[in-house]
Each structure stands twice: as C-alpha cells, then as structure tokens.
Amino acid sequence: MGPARANEIILYGRKLSAAEAYSWGLVGDVIPNSHFKQEVTERIKHLAALPPQAVQLTKKLSRGTVATLLQAANKREVEVLKGRFVSEEAIEAATQFFKK
C-alpha cells in the first residue's frame, strides 16, 4: 500500500469494505459467509496434505524480509511516539479529552 492510501486510513480513520481491502491487496481473498466454512475446510485439508517442513520453510522465507522491514518501521514509530506522548500538543489533547 502506498503512502496516500495509508494516510487515508490512518489520518481519516477510513474503514474499508472487504472488496476494497481485496482490491488494494490487503487481503488475499474475500469469501462470502455462505461459503466460508466449506472454503476454509478445503483450504485446511489442502495445507494439511503438504509436506510440513516445506510449508514451514516457505513461510519463514516469505515472511523474513517483511518481518525485518516491519521491525525497523516499528522501532522508528516507537521513537516518534515517545516524543509525541510528552509533547505540549498531546498533553493539551489529553486534558481536553478528560474535561468532557
């Protein structure tokens, strides 16, 4: 997801429909409730029939790069948030919130 769409969700609190999440590539599939149990059962059977070590290694490899990027982004986010929590702006916002 690019920064424009990320900002749309984060800054505006926009909620996505399942179809939007799918079209934006945030989910791999959208399954109607009426077919959900059957589809999940079929997928579980398929995965269970695969060689376990191959599945584990594939998942590890596919998640490795993403995990490293997410961890780095999380560290940066924590540093920014630590400063934000003690800023005058945050203290004023909290004060106004609790006055309500």
TIMI-2910 file (N, C-alpha, C, CB; in pm, 1 decimal, decimal comma, always signed):
<rs>
+----------+----------+----------+----------+----------+----------+----------+----------+----------+----------+----------+----------+------+
!      n_x !      n_y !      n_z !     ca_x !     ca_y !     ca_z !      c_x !      c_y !      c_z !     cb_x !     cb_y !     cb_z ! resn !
+----------+----------+----------+----------+----------+----------+----------+----------+----------+----------+----------+----------+------+
!    +85,2 !   -116,8 !     +0,0 !     +0,0 !     +0,0 !     +0,0 !    +89,9 !   +123,2 !     +0,0 !    -97,0 !     -0,3 !   +122,3 !  Met !
!    +54,3 !   +217,7 !    -81,2 !   +131,7 !   +340,4 !    -88,1 !    +96,1 !   +437,8 !    +22,1 !   +112,3 !   +405,7 !   -221,0 !  Gly !
!   +175,1 !   +542,8 !    +35,2 !   +152,1 !   +638,8 !   +142,6 !    +17,3 !   +710,8 !   +134,0 !   +261,9 !   +740,0 !   +142,5 !  Pro !
!    -31,8 !   +737,9 !    +15,0 !   -160,3 !   +808,3 !     +2,4 !   -274,0 !   +725,8 !    +62,6 !   -190,5 !   +839,5 !   -145,7 !  Ala !
!   -277,9 !   +599,5 !    +30,0 !   -384,5 !   +514,1 !    +84,2 !   -364,2 !   +488,8 !   +232,8 !   -390,0 !   +380,5 !     +8,7 !  Arg !
!   -239,8 !   +472,7 !   +274,2 !   -212,7 !   +453,3 !   +416,8 !   -260,1 !   +574,9 !   +495,9 !    -61,8 !   +428,5 !   +441,1 !  Ala !
!   -231,5 !   +694,8 !   +444,8 !   -276,2 !   +816,2 !   +513,2 !   -428,1 !   +826,4 !   +515,3 !   -216,8 !   +939,6 !   +446,2 !  Asn !
!   -491,4 !   +782,9 !   +409,6 !   -637,1 !   +785,8 !   +404,2 !   -696,8 !   +702,9 !   +517,9 !   -686,8 !   +733,8 !   +268,4 !  Glu !
!   -636,1 !   +590,5 !   +545,5 !   -684,8 !   +503,1 !   +652,6 !   -644,6 !   +557,8 !   +789,6 !   -630,5 !   +360,0 !   +634,4 !  Ile !
!   -517,8 !   +595,9 !   +804,0 !   -466,0 !   +637,1 !   +934,4 !   -519,6 !   +773,9 !   +976,4 !   -313,7 !   +640,0 !   +931,7 !  Ile !
!   -509,0 !   +873,0 !   +888,4 !   -545,3 !  +1009,2 !   +926,7 !   -695,4 !  +1033,4 !   +931,0 !   -482,8 !  +1106,1 !   +832,1 !  Leu !
!   -767,7 !   +968,8 !   +841,1 !   -912,1 !   +990,2 !   +836,1 !   -991,2 !   +880,6 !   +906,0 !   -956,9 !  +1000,5 !   +693,4 !  Tyr !
!   -923,7 !   +775,7 !   +949,5 !   -993,3 !   +665,8 !  +1015,8 !  -1089,8 !   +595,0 !   +922,1 !  -1068,1 !   +716,8 !  +1137,3 !  Gly !
!  -1054,6 !   +594,1 !   +794,3 !  -1143,8 !   +534,8 !   +693,7 !  -1148,9 !   +384,0 !   +709,2 !  -1097,9 !   +571,7 !   +551,7 !  Arg !
!  -1267,4 !   +330,9 !   +708,7 !  -1285,6 !   +186,0 !   +713,8 !  -1302,9 !   +135,1 !   +571,6 !  -1408,2 !   +146,7 !   +802,8 !  Lys !
!  -1243,9 !    +20,4 !   +544,9 !  -1252,0 !    -38,6 !   +411,8 !  -1353,8 !   -151,3 !   +409,8 !  -1114,8 !    -90,0 !   +367,0 !  Leu !
!  -1420,1 !   -165,3 !   +298,6 !  -1505,2 !   -282,4 !   +279,3 !  -1413,3 !   -399,5 !   +244,3 !  -1613,8 !   -257,9 !   +166,5 !  Ser !
!  -1467,0 !   -518,2 !   +250,3 !  -1388,7 !   -636,4 !   +212,7 !  -1342,4 !   -626,4 !    +67,6 !  -1471,4 !   -765,1 !   +233,2 !  Ala !
!  -1430,1 !   -576,7 !    -19,8 !  -1394,7 !   -563,8 !   -162,0 !  -1280,7 !   -464,3 !   -180,7 !  -1517,2 !   -519,7 !   -244,6 !  Ala !
!  -1282,7 !   -353,7 !   -106,3 !  -1174,0 !   -256,2 !   -116,1 !  -1042,9 !   -315,0 !    -64,3 !  -1209,1 !   -128,7 !    -38,0 !  Glu !
!  -1050,0 !   -383,4 !    +48,9 !   -929,4 !   -445,3 !   +104,4 !   -869,5 !   -543,3 !     +4,8 !   -960,9 !   -516,8 !   +237,2 !  Ala !
!   -953,8 !   -615,5 !    -64,8 !   -906,8 !   -710,0 !   -166,4 !   -845,1 !   -635,5 !   -284,5 !  -1022,6 !   -799,9 !   -214,6 !  Tyr !
!   -912,4 !   -532,9 !   -332,3 !   -861,0 !   -461,0 !   -449,7 !   -732,4 !   -385,0 !   -417,6 !   -966,6 !   -363,8 !   -502,6 !  Ser !
!   -712,5 !   -348,4 !   -292,1 !   -590,7 !   -279,3 !   -250,9 !   -477,9 !   -377,6 !   -218,1 !   -619,3 !   -190,7 !   -129,9 !  Trp !
!   -507,7 !   -507,0 !   -223,8 !   -405,9 !   -607,6 !   -196,3 !   -379,1 !   -631,2 !    -48,6 !   -279,8 !   -568,6 !   -262,2 !  Gly !
!   -472,2 !   -590,0 !    +38,0 !   -452,3 !   -608,9 !   +181,6 !   -494,7 !   -747,0 !   +228,6 !   -528,4 !   -504,0 !   +258,4 !  Leu !
!   -581,2 !   -810,5 !   +153,2 !   -623,0 !   -947,3 !   +181,8 !   -612,8 !  -1028,0 !    +53,6 !   -767,9 !   -951,9 !   +239,6 !  Val !
!   -591,2 !  -1156,1 !    +66,7 !   -573,5 !  -1241,1 !    -49,6 !   -701,5 !  -1289,8 !   -112,5 !   -492,3 !  -1356,3 !    -13,2 !  Gly !
!   -809,8 !  -1286,1 !    -36,4 !   -936,8 !  -1338,4 !    -87,1 !  -1050,4 !  -1286,5 !     -0,5 !   -936,5 !  -1493,8 !    -89,6 !  Asp !
!  -1167,1 !  -1279,7 !    -59,4 !  -1288,7 !  -1245,6 !    +13,8 !  -1386,5 !  -1359,5 !    -10,0 !  -1348,9 !  -1106,0 !    -32,0 !  Val !
!  -1430,3 !  -1420,4 !    +99,7 !  -1517,2 !  -1537,7 !    +90,2 !  -1653,0 !  -1503,5 !   +150,2 !  -1454,0 !  -1660,8 !   +162,5 !  Ile !
!  -1760,0 !  -1523,2 !    +74,6 !  -1893,0 !  -1495,0 !   +129,6 !  -1922,8 !  -1584,6 !   +250,6 !  -2001,1 !  -1514,9 !    +21,2 !  Pro !
!  -1998,2 !  -1532,0 !   +345,4 !  -2033,6 !  -1609,2 !   +465,1 !  -2094,8 !  -1744,5 !   +430,5 !  -2130,5 !  -1530,0 !   +551,5 !  Asn !
!  -2175,5 !  -1746,4 !   +325,8 !  -2245,3 !  -1870,0 !   +290,1 !  -2149,7 !  -1982,1 !   +248,4 !  -2343,4 !  -1842,8 !   +177,8 !  Ser !
!  -2029,3 !  -1948,4 !   +204,2 !  -1930,9 !  -2048,0 !   +159,9 !  -1809,6 !  -2057,6 !   +252,0 !  -1884,7 !  -2015,4 !    +20,1 !  His !
!  -1810,2 !  -1977,4 !   +356,9 !  -1689,8 !  -1963,8 !   +438,3 !  -1642,0 !  -2095,7 !   +498,7 !  -1714,6 !  -1865,0 !   +548,3 !  Phe !
!  -1730,2 !  -2165,0 !   +569,0 !  -1690,8 !  -2289,0 !   +637,3 !  -1638,7 !  -2391,8 !   +537,7 !  -1809,6 !  -2347,4 !   +715,9 !  Lys !
!  -1707,9 !  -2408,7 !   +426,0 !  -1666,8 !  -2504,9 !   +323,9 !  -1530,2 !  -2466,3 !   +265,8 !  -1772,8 !  -2513,1 !   +211,5 !  Gln !
!  -1512,2 !  -2339,7 !   +235,2 !  -1386,1 !  -2293,7 !   +176,5 !  -1269,5 !  -2311,3 !   +273,0 !  -1397,5 !  -2147,2 !   +135,2 !  Glu !
!  -1291,6 !  -2275,4 !   +398,1 !  -1185,5 !  -2289,8 !   +498,2 !  -1150,2 !  -2437,1 !   +517,2 !  -1228,6 !  -2227,3 !   +632,9 !  Val !
!  -1249,7 !  -2523,1 !   +523,3 !  -1225,5 !  -2666,2 !   +538,4 !  -1141,7 !  -2719,4 !   +421,6 !  -1359,0 !  -2742,6 !   +547,7 !  Thr !
!  -1175,6 !  -2680,2 !   +300,8 !  -1098,9 !  -2724,1 !   +183,3 !   -954,8 !  -2673,9 !   +188,0 !  -1166,5 !  -2675,4 !    +54,7 !  Glu !
!   -937,8 !  -2551,1 !   +228,2 !   -801,9 !  -2495,2 !   +235,7 !   -718,8 !  -2563,9 !   +343,8 !   -807,8 !  -2344,3 !   +263,1 !  Arg !
!   -781,2 !  -2592,5 !   +456,4 !   -710,1 !  -2661,0 !   +564,8 !   -667,3 !  -2800,7 !   +520,0 !   -799,0 !  -2670,0 !   +691,4 !  Ile !
!   -757,0 !  -2871,4 !   +452,9 !   -722,6 !  -3004,6 !   +402,9 !   -605,8 !  -2997,5 !   +304,9 !   -844,3 !  -3069,6 !   +335,3 !  Lys !
!   -609,0 !  -2898,4 !   +217,1 !   -500,2 !  -2882,0 !   +119,8 !   -367,6 !  -2856,5 !   +191,2 !   -531,4 !  -2766,0 !    +22,4 !  His !
!   -367,9 !  -2763,2 !   +287,4 !   -244,9 !  -2731,8 !   +360,2 !   -195,5 !  -2850,3 !   +441,9 !   -267,0 !  -2612,2 !   +451,3 !  Leu !
!   -288,1 !  -2922,7 !   +502,3 !   -250,3 !  -3038,1 !   +584,4 !   -184,3 !  -3147,6 !   +501,8 !   -372,4 !  -3094,1 !   +655,5 !  Ala !
!   -215,0 !  -3153,7 !   +373,3 !   -157,7 !  -3257,0 !   +287,0 !    -18,2 !  -3220,8 !   +237,2 !   -248,8 !  -3281,7 !   +168,9 !  Ala !
!    +24,5 !  -3097,7 !   +256,9 !   +156,8 !  -3054,9 !   +211,0 !   +265,3 !  -3101,4 !   +307,9 !   +161,6 !  -2901,7 !   +195,5 !  Leu !
!   +388,5 !  -3115,2 !   +259,9 !   +499,4 !  -3153,5 !   +348,5 !   +523,0 !  -3044,0 !   +454,6 !   +629,8 !  -3178,0 !   +265,4 !  Pro !
!   +513,5 !  -3078,9 !   +581,8 !   +520,7 !  -2977,9 !   +688,8 !   +647,7 !  -2893,0 !   +689,1 !   +508,8 !  -3045,7 !   +820,6 !  Pro !
!   +762,3 !  -2955,8 !   +669,2 !   +886,6 !  -2878,3 !   +671,6 !   +893,7 !  -2781,1 !   +554,8 !  +1007,4 !  -2971,5 !   +669,0 !  Gln !
!   +846,1 !  -2823,4 !   +439,3 !   +845,2 !  -2734,3 !   +323,3 !   +755,5 !  -2613,6 !   +348,8 !   +798,2 !  -2809,9 !   +197,6 !  Ala !
!   +641,6 !  -2637,6 !   +411,2 !   +549,8 !  -2527,7 !   +443,7 !   +616,1 !  -2431,8 !   +542,9 !   +416,4 !  -2582,6 !   +502,3 !  Val !
!   +677,7 !  -2486,3 !   +646,8 !   +743,7 !  -2402,2 !   +747,5 !   +853,8 !  -2317,0 !   +685,7 !   +801,8 !  -2488,9 !   +859,2 !  Gln !
!   +937,4 !  -2378,8 !   +602,5 !  +1046,9 !  -2304,2 !   +541,1 !   +995,8 !  -2199,0 !   +443,1 !  +1141,7 !  -2399,5 !   +470,0 !  Leu !
!   +893,4 !  -2232,7 !   +367,8 !   +835,9 !  -2136,3 !   +274,2 !   +780,6 !  -2015,6 !   +348,3 !   +725,5 !  -2201,9 !   +190,4 !  Thr !
!   +707,4 !  -2041,1 !   +457,0 !   +652,3 !  -1931,7 !   +536,6 !   +764,3 !  -1847,1 !   +596,8 !   +561,4 !  -1986,6 !   +647,9 !  Lys !
!   +867,2 !  -1912,8 !   +646,2 !   +978,8 !  -1840,9 !   +707,0 !  +1047,8 !  -1751,1 !   +604,1 !  +1079,8 !  -1939,9 !   +767,6 !  Lys !
!  +1071,2 !  -1804,5 !   +484,9 !  +1136,3 !  -1725,9 !   +380,4 !  +1048,9 !  -1609,7 !   +333,4 !  +1171,3 !  -1815,1 !   +262,2 !  Leu !
!   +921,5 !  -1635,9 !   +315,5 !   +832,9 !  -1530,6 !   +264,5 !   +808,3 !  -1420,8 !   +367,1 !   +700,4 !  -1590,4 !   +221,5 !  Ser !
!   +816,7 !  -1454,8 !   +494,4 !   +792,8 !  -1354,9 !   +599,2 !   +920,3 !  -1285,4 !   +644,8 !   +726,3 !  -1419,9 !   +717,9 !  Arg !
!  +1035,7 !  -1343,4 !   +617,4 !  +1162,2 !  -1290,0 !   +668,5 !  +1188,7 !  -1146,4 !   +630,3 !  +1274,3 !  -1373,4 !   +620,4 !  Gly !
!  +1181,3 !  -1116,1 !   +502,3 !  +1209,0 !   -980,7 !   +455,6 !  +1105,5 !   -883,6 !   +509,2 !  +1211,9 !   -975,9 !   +303,0 !  Thr !
!   +982,4 !   -921,9 !   +504,9 !   +874,8 !   -835,0 !   +553,3 !   +890,8 !   -811,0 !   +703,1 !   +736,1 !   -897,0 !   +523,0 !  Val !
!   +921,9 !   -914,0 !   +777,3 !   +937,5 !   -900,3 !   +922,1 !  +1048,9 !   -801,6 !   +955,5 !   +966,8 !  -1037,0 !   +986,3 !  Ala !
!  +1159,2 !   -809,1 !   +883,7 !  +1271,1 !   -717,8 !   +907,6 !  +1229,4 !   -573,6 !   +881,5 !  +1391,3 !   -755,2 !   +819,0 !  Thr !
!  +1159,0 !   -550,4 !   +772,9 !  +1110,8 !   -415,9 !   +741,2 !  +1011,4 !   -366,1 !   +845,3 !  +1046,3 !   -414,0 !   +602,9 !  Leu !
!   +920,9 !   -453,3 !   +887,5 !   +821,6 !   -413,9 !   +987,1 !   +886,3 !   -382,2 !  +1122,0 !   +717,5 !   -524,2 !  +1003,9 !  Leu !
!   +985,7 !   -460,8 !  +1159,9 !  +1053,4 !   -435,7 !  +1286,7 !  +1125,9 !   -301,5 !  +1284,6 !  +1152,1 !   -548,3 !  +1317,5 !  Gln !
!  +1189,9 !   -269,2 !  +1172,8 !  +1258,8 !   -140,9 !  +1160,2 !  +1158,9 !    -25,5 !  +1164,5 !  +1340,3 !   -135,9 !  +1029,6 !  Ala !
!  +1047,3 !    -40,9 !  +1094,6 !   +943,8 !    +62,7 !  +1095,5 !   +885,7 !    +78,9 !  +1235,3 !   +832,0 !    +28,7 !   +995,1 !  Ala !
!   +866,3 !    -32,8 !  +1305,8 !   +811,9 !    -27,8 !  +1441,1 !   +906,8 !    +45,9 !  +1535,2 !   +785,1 !   -169,5 !  +1493,2 !  Asn !
!  +1035,4 !    +22,4 !  +1522,0 !  +1133,2 !    +92,1 !  +1606,8 !  +1125,2 !   +243,1 !  +1584,5 !  +1276,9 !    +41,3 !  +1577,6 !  Lys !
!  +1118,5 !   +283,5 !  +1456,4 !  +1108,4 !   +426,1 !  +1424,5 !   +979,2 !   +484,5 !  +1482,2 !  +1113,8 !   +448,0 !  +1271,4 !  Arg !
!   +871,1 !   +410,3 !  +1469,3 !   +741,7 !   +456,5 !  +1518,7 !   +743,7 !   +474,8 !  +1670,0 !   +631,8 !   +358,4 !  +1479,3 !  Glu !
!   +804,3 !   +381,3 !  +1740,9 !   +812,0 !   +389,6 !  +1887,2 !   +889,2 !   +514,5 !  +1928,1 !   +879,1 !   +262,8 !  +1946,3 !  Val !
!   +999,9 !   +543,5 !  +1860,5 !  +1078,9 !   +661,1 !  +1893,7 !   +999,2 !   +789,5 !  +1872,6 !  +1206,0 !   +664,3 !  +1810,2 !  Glu !
!   +926,5 !   +796,0 !  +1763,3 !   +843,2 !   +914,0 !  +1736,2 !   +732,7 !   +926,7 !  +1841,2 !   +781,6 !   +905,8 !  +1594,2 !  Val !
!   +667,5 !   +815,7 !  +1871,9 !   +557,2 !   +818,6 !  +1968,3 !   +602,9 !   +858,0 !  +2108,7 !   +489,6 !   +683,1 !  +1973,1 !  Leu !
!   +720,9 !   +814,1 !  +2147,7 !   +772,1 !   +852,0 !  +2280,2 !   +780,0 !  +1003,7 !  +2292,0 !   +911,4 !   +788,9 !  +2305,6 !  Lys !
!   +826,7 !  +1067,9 !  +2187,7 !   +833,9 !  +1213,7 !  +2188,0 !   +696,2 !  +1277,7 !  +2183,1 !   +916,7 !  +1262,1 !  +2071,1 !  Gly !
!   +605,7 !  +1217,7 !  +2109,5 !   +470,7 !  +1273,9 !  +2096,1 !   +393,6 !  +1267,9 !  +2227,3 !   +393,3 !  +1199,9 !  +1987,6 !  Arg !
!   +410,2 !  +1162,3 !  +2303,3 !   +333,2 !  +1145,7 !  +2427,1 !   +362,6 !  +1254,3 !  +2530,5 !   +361,7 !  +1010,0 !  +2487,4 !  Phe !
!   +480,1 !  +1313,2 !  +2523,7 !   +515,4 !  +1415,9 !  +2622,2 !   +512,5 !  +1556,5 !  +2561,8 !   +653,9 !  +1387,4 !  +2680,1 !  Val !
!   +466,0 !  +1567,9 !  +2438,4 !   +460,3 !  +1700,0 !  +2373,4 !   +347,1 !  +1783,0 !  +2432,9 !   +441,1 !  +1685,2 !  +2220,0 !  Ser !
!   +360,4 !  +1914,6 !  +2420,0 !   +255,1 !  +2004,1 !  +2469,0 !   +122,7 !  +1975,1 !  +2399,2 !   +295,1 !  +2151,3 !  +2447,6 !  Glu !
!   +129,0 !  +1946,6 !  +2270,2 !     +7,7 !  +1918,1 !  +2193,3 !    -66,7 !  +1795,8 !  +2247,9 !    +42,9 !  +1896,1 !  +2045,9 !  Glu !
!     +7,6 !  +1689,9 !  +2279,8 !    -54,3 !  +1567,4 !  +2331,6 !   -111,4 !  +1589,9 !  +2470,9 !    +47,6 !  +1452,6 !  +2334,5 !  Ala !
!    -38,7 !  +1663,6 !  +2552,8 !    -86,1 !  +1691,2 !  +2688,8 !   -213,7 !  +1774,7 !  +2683,2 !    +23,0 !  +1764,4 !  +2771,5 !  Ile !
!   -217,4 !  +1873,8 !  +2594,5 !   -337,9 !  +1956,7 !  +2579,4 !   -454,2 !  +1873,1 !  +2528,4 !   -311,6 !  +2074,6 !  +2483,5 !  Glu !
!   -430,3 !  +1785,8 !  +2432,9 !   -537,4 !  +1699,9 !  +2380,1 !   -592,7 !  +1609,1 !  +2489,6 !   -485,6 !  +1614,8 !  +2262,0 !  Ala !
!   -504,9 !  +1550,6 !  +2570,1 !   -548,7 !  +1464,1 !  +2680,4 !   -628,5 !  +1543,7 !  +2783,7 !   -427,3 !  +1396,9 !  +2747,8 !  Ala !
!   -582,3 !  +1663,5 !  +2812,9 !   -652,1 !  +1749,6 !  +2909,0 !   -793,0 !  +1781,0 !  +2859,3 !   -572,9 !  +1880,5 !  +2932,5 !  Thr !
!   -804,6 !  +1817,3 !  +2732,0 !   -935,6 !  +1847,8 !  +2674,7 !  -1025,8 !  +1724,5 !  +2673,0 !   -919,8 !  +1903,0 !  +2532,8 !  Gln !
!   -969,1 !  +1609,8 !  +2644,2 !  -1047,1 !  +1486,3 !  +2641,9 !  -1106,5 !  +1456,9 !  +2778,9 !   -960,2 !  +1369,0 !  +2596,0 !  Phe !
!  -1026,3 !  +1471,2 !  +2884,8 !  -1073,8 !  +1436,9 !  +3017,9 !  -1165,9 !  +1542,6 !  +3078,3 !   -956,8 !  +1415,0 !  +3108,6 !  Phe !
!  -1170,1 !  +1660,8 !  +3018,7 !  -1262,8 !  +1764,4 !  +3063,3 !  -1405,4 !  +1735,5 !  +3017,0 !  -1217,9 !  +1900,8 !  +3011,8 !  Lys !
!  -1419,8 !  +1650,8 !  +2916,3 !  -1551,7 !  +1621,8 !  +2860,7 !  -1635,2 !  +1541,0 !  +2956,4 !  -1539,2 !  +1548,5 !  +2729,3 !  Lys !
+----------+----------+----------+----------+----------+----------+----------+----------+----------+----------+----------+----------+------+
</rs>
